[in-house]
Amino acid sequence: MTLSENFKSGDFPIQLLIRMSPPWVFIDELRRFTESFCACACPGQDREAQVALAVHELMQNAVPHAHGEEVELMLEVSRERDVVAIRVSNRCSDEDYQALRERIERMNGEPDALAHYVQMMRENPASTRGGLGLARVRFEAQLEISVRREAGRVIVEACGPLRAPRLPAVGGIHG
């Protein structure tokens, strides 16, 4: 099968790579662009808003810790494998990496994403900035989050099914 046949059949993952210097002004535009990109790349999957939210939150986390250096965003969607993967990387101090790694380990240690999200909302009131984005991605976007460090860069990945999962809600499932 040729590359174009793979692409047409959905066997070939569709990728978006953006490298940028991190001015805040672009983050909201990236959210809108990501939503449009997903709608075009995988029509009918009803995942555009969730993926765009995840990109927005992960970029908001990366920009202030990049200290003016470039931030890289990689988004991959694959209909064949039913997966969406987001990877954001930036330069990061050892202290920032350790704090982020510990936060993600604590979050992933809570089996109930909704319970963790509610707890984070209690601990981080709307009047303060920070602390809620990762929990929001895990619950609202229904993506699993991991972090690693390579060559002085922190890499945060959020992955999950391309087909929109149903969100758990009080009293049952909300779809």
C-alpha positions as CSV (number, residue, x, y, z in Angstrom):
1,M,0.0,0.0,0.0
2,T,1.4,3.4,-0.9
3,L,1.6,6.3,1.5
4,S,-1.4,8.1,0.0
5,E,-3.4,4.9,0.1
6,N,-2.5,4.6,3.8
7,F,-3.5,8.2,4.4
8,K,-6.9,7.8,2.6
9,S,-7.7,4.5,4.4
10,G,-6.9,6.0,7.8
11,D,-4.0,3.6,8.4
12,F,-1.5,6.5,8.5
13,P,-1.5,8.7,11.6
14,I,-2.1,12.4,10.9
15,Q,0.4,14.5,12.7
16,L,0.7,18.2,13.5
17,L,4.0,19.6,14.7
18,I,4.4,23.2,15.9
19,R,7.6,24.7,17.3
20,M,7.3,28.2,18.7
21,S,8.7,30.8,20.9
22,P,6.3,31.0,23.8
23,P,4.3,34.2,23.7
24,W,1.0,33.8,25.6
25,V,-0.9,35.5,22.8
26,F,-0.8,32.3,20.6
27,I,-2.2,29.9,23.1
28,D,-5.9,30.7,22.6
29,E,-5.3,30.7,18.8
30,L,-3.7,27.2,19.1
31,R,-6.8,26.0,20.8
32,R,-9.0,27.2,17.9
33,F,-6.6,25.8,15.4
34,T,-6.4,22.4,17.1
35,E,-10.2,22.2,17.2
36,S,-10.3,22.9,13.4
37,F,-7.4,20.5,12.7
38,C,-9.1,17.6,14.5
39,A,-12.5,18.3,12.8
40,C,-10.8,18.0,9.4
41,A,-8.4,15.2,10.3
42,C,-11.0,12.9,11.9
43,P,-14.5,14.0,11.1
44,G,-17.3,12.5,13.1
45,Q,-15.2,11.6,16.1
46,D,-16.6,14.3,18.3
47,R,-13.2,14.8,20.0
48,E,-12.3,18.3,18.7
49,A,-13.2,20.3,21.8
50,Q,-11.6,17.8,24.2
51,V,-8.3,17.6,22.3
52,A,-8.3,21.4,21.9
53,L,-8.8,21.8,25.6
54,A,-5.9,19.5,26.3
55,V,-3.6,21.3,23.9
56,H,-4.6,24.6,25.5
57,E,-3.9,23.4,29.1
58,L,-0.6,21.7,28.3
59,M,0.6,24.8,26.4
60,Q,-0.4,27.0,29.3
61,N,1.7,24.8,31.6
62,A,4.7,24.8,29.2
63,V,5.0,28.5,28.3
64,P,5.8,30.0,31.7
65,H,8.3,27.2,32.5
66,A,10.1,27.5,29.1
67,H,11.7,30.8,30.2
68,G,11.5,32.3,26.7
69,E,12.8,29.3,24.9
70,E,10.9,27.3,22.3
71,V,8.0,25.0,23.1
72,E,7.2,22.1,20.8
73,L,3.7,20.7,20.3
74,M,3.1,17.3,18.5
75,L,-0.4,16.2,17.9
76,E,-1.1,12.8,16.4
77,V,-4.5,11.3,15.5
78,S,-5.0,7.8,14.1
79,R,-8.3,6.5,13.1
80,E,-6.9,3.0,12.5
81,R,-5.4,2.7,16.0
82,D,-8.3,4.8,17.6
83,V,-5.8,7.0,19.4
84,V,-5.1,10.7,19.9
85,A,-1.7,11.6,21.4
86,I,-0.5,15.1,22.4
87,R,3.1,15.8,23.3
88,V,4.4,19.1,24.6
89,S,8.0,19.7,25.4
90,N,10.1,22.6,26.7
91,R,13.3,23.3,28.5
92,C,12.8,22.9,32.2
93,S,14.8,23.1,35.4
94,D,15.4,20.0,37.5
95,E,13.2,21.5,40.3
96,D,10.3,22.2,37.9
97,Y,10.6,18.8,36.5
98,Q,10.6,17.1,39.9
99,A,7.5,19.1,41.0
100,L,5.7,18.3,37.8
101,R,6.6,14.6,38.0
102,E,5.4,14.4,41.6
103,R,2.1,16.2,40.7
104,I,1.4,13.8,37.9
105,E,2.3,10.7,40.0
106,R,-0.1,11.9,42.7
107,M,-2.8,12.5,40.1
108,N,-2.4,9.2,38.4
109,G,-2.4,7.5,41.8
110,E,-6.0,8.6,42.2
111,P,-8.1,6.0,40.3
112,D,-11.1,8.3,40.0
113,A,-10.3,11.2,37.6
114,L,-13.5,13.0,38.6
115,A,-12.7,12.8,42.3
116,H,-9.2,14.1,41.7
117,Y,-10.5,16.9,39.6
118,V,-13.0,18.0,42.2
119,Q,-10.3,17.9,44.9
120,M,-8.0,20.0,42.7
121,M,-10.9,22.6,42.3
122,R,-11.2,22.8,46.1
123,E,-7.5,23.2,46.5
124,N,-7.1,25.7,43.7
125,P,-9.9,28.3,43.8
126,A,-10.7,30.2,40.6
127,S,-9.0,33.3,42.0
128,T,-5.6,31.6,41.8
129,R,-3.6,30.6,38.7
130,G,-2.3,27.1,38.2
131,G,-2.8,23.6,39.6
132,L,-5.9,22.6,37.8
133,G,-5.0,22.1,34.2
134,L,-3.6,18.6,34.4
135,A,-6.6,17.3,36.3
136,R,-8.8,19.0,33.8
137,V,-7.1,17.3,30.9
138,R,-7.3,13.9,32.6
139,F,-11.0,14.2,33.4
140,E,-12.6,16.5,30.8
141,A,-10.5,15.4,27.9
142,Q,-10.4,11.8,29.1
143,L,-6.7,11.4,28.4
144,E,-4.0,9.7,30.4
145,I,-1.0,11.9,31.3
146,S,2.7,11.0,31.6
147,V,5.9,12.9,31.9
148,R,9.5,12.2,31.2
149,R,12.7,14.2,30.8
150,E,15.2,14.0,27.9
151,A,18.2,16.1,27.1
152,G,17.2,18.9,29.5
153,R,13.6,19.0,28.2
154,V,10.4,18.0,29.9
155,I,8.0,16.0,27.8
156,V,4.4,15.8,28.9
157,E,2.2,13.4,26.9
158,A,-1.6,13.0,27.0
159,C,-3.0,10.0,25.2
160,G,-6.3,8.3,24.8
161,P,-8.9,6.9,22.5
162,L,-9.9,9.0,19.4
163,R,-13.5,8.1,19.7
164,A,-15.0,10.3,22.4
165,P,-15.5,8.3,25.6
166,R,-18.5,8.9,27.8
167,L,-17.8,11.0,30.8
168,P,-18.7,9.6,34.2
169,A,-21.2,11.7,36.1
170,V,-23.1,11.6,39.4
171,G,-25.8,9.0,39.0
172,G,-24.4,7.3,35.8
173,I,-22.7,8.1,32.5
174,H,-23.0,11.4,30.6
175,G,-22.4,11.1,26.9
